[in-house]
Amino acid sequence: MIDAIQLISIAILGSGLVYCFLLLGQNFSSNRLAVARESAELQHLNALTGELIERQRVKKEIEEGAWNGFRKFRVSKKQIEAKDQCSFYLTPHDGRPVPPFAPGQFLTFRLDIPDQKKPVIRCYSLSDCSRPDHYRVTIKRVPPPRDTDYPPGLSSNFFHDSIEEGQILDVRAPGGHFFLDTTRSTPVVLIGGGIGLTPVLSMVNHIVETGSKRETWFFYGVQNGEDHAMKEHLQKIDEEHENINICVVYSRPRDGEDVEGRDYKYKGRVGADLFREVLPSNNYDYYFCGPPPMMNSLFEGLREWDVPEDNIHYEAFGPATVSKKKDADKATEKAPTSVSDAAEKIVVNFAKAGKEVAWDPDVGSLLDLAEDNDISIDSGCRAGNCGTCETAIKSGDVDYLSDPGEMPDAGSCLACVAVPKGPITLDA
Ligand SMILES: Cc1cc2nc3c(=O)[nH]c(=O)nc-3n(C[C@H](O)[C@H](O)[C@H](O)COP(=O)(O)OP(=O)(O)OC[C@H]3O[C@@H](n4cnc5c(N)ncnc54)[C@H](O)[C@@H]3O)c2cc1C
């Protein structure tokens, strides 16, 4: 017979054992959780290390292939893509290999245009991904602004009217900081407005050519079918690649000619309102290039939709307000005493011109300040890459609105993206 004391002892022992088992179980599962967490962290670290190594490899490959100064390329093919848009295929004249580049980068051209006192320098984005034997750029003819007597765009019209197959052009190596991070496979939204298509076309072509399964949304905004470049190419990508969604948007489709669902997917404008409707979430990296109004509204719209600034990447062709404003804000944050607080006291001395001018941060860059005051500084890309505006600094120092593609020599600055840190004397 089991007496009461034995019964109580058994109960205590039993519950102790149960408690121990529970504790062991809990420990076991929390250990398993900790192990799982550690292995996930390890995997994440491995992936990050892999990305870093790959990024270094790609960077090295691009740097090794780059050439200094200008190299001669032959125009091997000229092809009309849409109204006033023409592609130029470029093959190295020396027969040596074509170095790779990052999708989104551009080439800088030096053109000898008749009746111009000096060579004209212009940048054009590479509109295809890296190919072993040629580069391709796509150029839009730029008309004069409405109701003015200004001459039409110098370089773009020269390309359209005077550059033919077989001609030789001087080209600098691919450059620029606006490119797709190809070491990652996170989802992306690529957006091109008008001729701003070119760098993002290079990006989507890269995704296609590498067989990447990266989720990709590609928005291309034009007025109507007349401006719609690369139509068949983009349709083919849409049909053949499940991970890539091509969304062509017409703002003013032509009656009776442009058919929704056949020629374009959406009527309206490319912007955050459309993304909210179409995209499953806001959780993407966004890359965009287009006319200034589109870029401004895209940037603001994405920020309002809580897209972190780090996920927004863009490039403006030429001096666009969005880049200047945002970058000027950045520079102000970086050096509050030198740029904004002390702005009234900063004097820029243009030594050769013999002019002293008060610095105004709203003007943009030192090049803009010089031009506003009829002081001549040669310029090309106006994006800190071609080096044409390199100007010696006699005294003082500068900050940069955006990082130059290549740092100028010590004691010089790239005036198109430079702002003064304090009183400064330039050799201009
Ligand atoms: C990084 C980068 C990438 C680019 N990629 C591409 C690309 O892929 N494709 C592309 O087509 N473009 C691209 N561009 C733009 C390109 O570099 C040129 O800016 C564009 O072709 C216009 O150059 P242009 O010489 O034809 O015109 P410009 O001669 O520079 O003239 C520009 C405008 O100013 C007007 N103008 C002329 N004289 C005056 C005056 N005195 N006062 C006021 N206005 C005047 C002209 O009529 C014209 O409307 C890119 C630019 C950059 C910075």
PDBQT file of the ligand as one rigid body, heavy atoms in Angstrom, charges set to zero:
ROOT
HETATM    1  C1  LIG A 501      25.457  61.474 -67.904  1.00  0.00    +0.000 C 
HETATM    2  C2  LIG A 501      24.688  61.904 -69.123  1.00  0.00    +0.000 A 
HETATM    3  C3  LIG A 501      24.151  60.941 -69.975  1.00  0.00    +0.000 A 
HETATM    4  C4  LIG A 501      23.428  61.330 -71.113  1.00  0.00    +0.000 A 
HETATM    5  N1  LIG A 501      22.897  60.374 -71.931  1.00  0.00    +0.000 NA
HETATM    6  C5  LIG A 501      22.180  60.723 -73.018  1.00  0.00    +0.000 A 
HETATM    7  C6  LIG A 501      21.609  59.728 -73.887  1.00  0.00    +0.000 A 
HETATM    8  O1  LIG A 501      21.736  58.528 -73.672  1.00  0.00    +0.000 OA
HETATM    9  N2  LIG A 501      20.945  60.151 -74.976  1.00  0.00    +0.000 N 
HETATM   10  C7  LIG A 501      20.759  61.491 -75.260  1.00  0.00    +0.000 A 
HETATM   11  O2  LIG A 501      20.145  61.806 -76.286  1.00  0.00    +0.000 OA
HETATM   12  N3  LIG A 501      21.271  62.443 -74.437  1.00  0.00    +0.000 NA
HETATM   13  C8  LIG A 501      21.982  62.096 -73.342  1.00  0.00    +0.000 A 
HETATM   14  N4  LIG A 501      22.540  63.066 -72.535  1.00  0.00    +0.000 N 
HETATM   15  C9  LIG A 501      22.387  64.492 -72.899  1.00  0.00    +0.000 C 
HETATM   16  C10 LIG A 501      23.521  64.889 -73.861  1.00  0.00    +0.000 C 
HETATM   17  O3  LIG A 501      24.761  64.818 -73.206  1.00  0.00    +0.000 OA
HETATM   18  C11 LIG A 501      23.395  66.339 -74.371  1.00  0.00    +0.000 C 
HETATM   19  O4  LIG A 501      23.237  67.190 -73.261  1.00  0.00    +0.000 OA
HETATM   20  C12 LIG A 501      22.225  66.499 -75.327  1.00  0.00    +0.000 C 
HETATM   21  O5  LIG A 501      22.392  65.682 -76.470  1.00  0.00    +0.000 OA
HETATM   22  C13 LIG A 501      22.128  67.967 -75.760  1.00  0.00    +0.000 C 
HETATM   23  O6  LIG A 501      23.337  68.351 -76.294  1.00  0.00    +0.000 OA
HETATM   24  P1  LIG A 501      23.417  69.213 -77.622  1.00  0.00    +0.000 P 
HETATM   25  O7  LIG A 501      24.832  69.555 -77.856  1.00  0.00    +0.000 OA
HETATM   26  O8  LIG A 501      22.658  68.584 -78.732  1.00  0.00    +0.000 OA
HETATM   27  O9  LIG A 501      22.608  70.521 -77.233  1.00  0.00    +0.000 OA
HETATM   28  P2  LIG A 501      23.231  71.909 -76.752  1.00  0.00    +0.000 P 
HETATM   29  O10 LIG A 501      23.968  72.552 -77.850  1.00  0.00    +0.000 OA
HETATM   30  O11 LIG A 501      23.941  71.685 -75.477  1.00  0.00    +0.000 OA
HETATM   31  O12 LIG A 501      21.894  72.725 -76.531  1.00  0.00    +0.000 OA
HETATM   32  C14 LIG A 501      20.969  72.351 -75.536  1.00  0.00    +0.000 C 
HETATM   33  C15 LIG A 501      19.715  73.208 -75.687  1.00  0.00    +0.000 C 
HETATM   34  O13 LIG A 501      20.072  74.578 -75.504  1.00  0.00    +0.000 OA
HETATM   35  C16 LIG A 501      19.560  75.368 -76.601  1.00  0.00    +0.000 C 
HETATM   36  N5  LIG A 501      20.451  76.516 -76.785  1.00  0.00    +0.000 N 
HETATM   37  C17 LIG A 501      21.407  76.692 -77.711  1.00  0.00    +0.000 A 
HETATM   38  N6  LIG A 501      22.006  77.895 -77.557  1.00  0.00    +0.000 NA
HETATM   39  C18 LIG A 501      21.422  78.472 -76.477  1.00  0.00    +0.000 A 
HETATM   40  C19 LIG A 501      21.597  79.705 -75.811  1.00  0.00    +0.000 A 
HETATM   41  N7  LIG A 501      22.495  80.564 -76.199  1.00  0.00    +0.000 N 
HETATM   42  N8  LIG A 501      20.825  79.934 -74.731  1.00  0.00    +0.000 NA
HETATM   43  C20 LIG A 501      19.900  79.065 -74.302  1.00  0.00    +0.000 A 
HETATM   44  N9  LIG A 501      19.678  77.886 -74.906  1.00  0.00    +0.000 NA
HETATM   45  C21 LIG A 501      20.429  77.592 -75.974  1.00  0.00    +0.000 A 
HETATM   46  C22 LIG A 501      19.516  74.421 -77.750  1.00  0.00    +0.000 C 
HETATM   47  O14 LIG A 501      18.587  74.843 -78.725  1.00  0.00    +0.000 OA
HETATM   48  C23 LIG A 501      19.064  73.147 -77.066  1.00  0.00    +0.000 C 
HETATM   49  O15 LIG A 501      17.674  73.162 -76.903  1.00  0.00    +0.000 OA
HETATM   50  C24 LIG A 501      23.253  62.697 -71.396  1.00  0.00    +0.000 A 
HETATM   51  C25 LIG A 501      23.819  63.661 -70.543  1.00  0.00    +0.000 A 
HETATM   52  C26 LIG A 501      24.519  63.276 -69.439  1.00  0.00    +0.000 A 
HETATM   53  C27 LIG A 501      25.124  64.328 -68.525  1.00  0.00    +0.000 C 
ENDROOT
TORSDOF 0
